[in-house]
Structure formats: structure tokens, C-alpha cells
Amino acid sequence: MNHCPNDLIMLFNDLFREAFRTILVRGDDEPEYLPAGNAKEPAQIVFAHGYYASALHEVSHWCVAGEHRRTLHDYGYWYCPDGRTPEQQRAFEHVEIKPQAIEWLFSVAAGSRFHISVDNLSGDGASDGYEFQCNVLAQAEHYLARGLPKRAQSFFDTLTSFYGTNDTFSKAWRDDVGRVVPLYSEKNIMRQTETP
């Protein structure tokens, strides 16, 4: 399947440009969110280096940001670069669970490959990589059972329609859980086979 960032730009902008005065923009450098400067300028979700996965990730952050946060540069969040202390890493992971869960669902809906990211390669890594994976998975499963936030659901539905994955999503999701969090899948399979 071809995954062109321009498709995401088109889909996002068609959905949200008018209703939320927000556009998705290909960036040359690091990602950022720029709130609307005035009544004529839309807010901009700038994704990194033109990468497809970055676009999905940045849209996911926008989908969980409330109305007030969408008036603030980068939603008003601090960002401590790669090389975080264990305490900083735990704080980072806490705010990343929901966006990464949504990004994962978007990725499967688009038929693209998702990778959980602790974004701390030169630091101490994840505070607990497996726990973080399980937290992201649990949040994604919660969204599947109870529904995504409204804007996220609209974009998810648009992706499944555009990429033709609506009928295959459930199987693709189960397969991807096994790929992304294999230990979790193995434990569940063991539990299912042990239960009479």
C-alpha cells in the first residue's frame, strides 16, 4: 500500500480546515503546533521532515488537545529533548500514552507500520519499556471498546474509508498487537489455552 504524506494532508485539511480552522503542514525540521495567529490564519500542525508516521503522530496529539490547549504553541506542553532523566522520562511517557494509542489505531486504519516510541535514545531509555507498551495498548483497546475522541474518530473513519481497511481492521489490529507487544500477546494466548 502506498503511504504518501500528501494524502494525509488532503484528508486532514478537507475534514478540519473549515470546522476547526486547522491545517496539516509538511515540515522540514522538528514537529510543532502553531495556533491560529488571527481570524484569517488557520492553526498549523507541522509534522517532521515530511514523514508519514510523524504526520499521524502529530494529528494524534491534536486530537487529544482540548480547546484551550489548541490556542497555545505546542499545546502548552514542555518538551525535554532526547537525553531525559528517569523522572523526566516518566512524565513524558505519561502524556504520550493517549496520543500513541490513537496514532497506533490511525496506523492500522491506514495499513501503515506503527512503532511505539519512548523518544529517549541518548538518555536512560524507557522508565519501563514493557509497561509503557502495555499502557499504550490498554488505552488503544479502551478506545476501541468505548470510542475515540470525536475528532480522532472522524479522522479514523476517514482513514479506513480512504485506505479500504474497514472490513479488515479487526484482524489487522490483532496481528499488529502481536507484532508491537509480542509478550502481551503470548501471555494472553497462554491464558486462553490454560482456561478450561
FENKAGI-V389123 format. One record per pair of residues at least 24 apart in sequence whose C-alpha atoms are under 6 Angstrom apart, sorted by the first residue. I is the first residue (numbers start at 0). J is the second residue. Records with the same first field share a line. If there is no record, write none. Layout:
I = J ; J
This chain:
4 = 51
25 = 49
31 = 73
32 = 72 ; 73
33 = 72
34 = 70 ; 71 ; 72
55 = 102
56 = 102
59 = 98 ; 101 ; 102
60 = 98
62 = 150 ; 151
81 = 119
82 = 119 ; 121 ; 122
83 = 122
89 = 126
96 = 135
100 = 135 ; 138 ; 139
105 = 155
108 = 158 ; 159 ; 164
109 = 158 ; 162
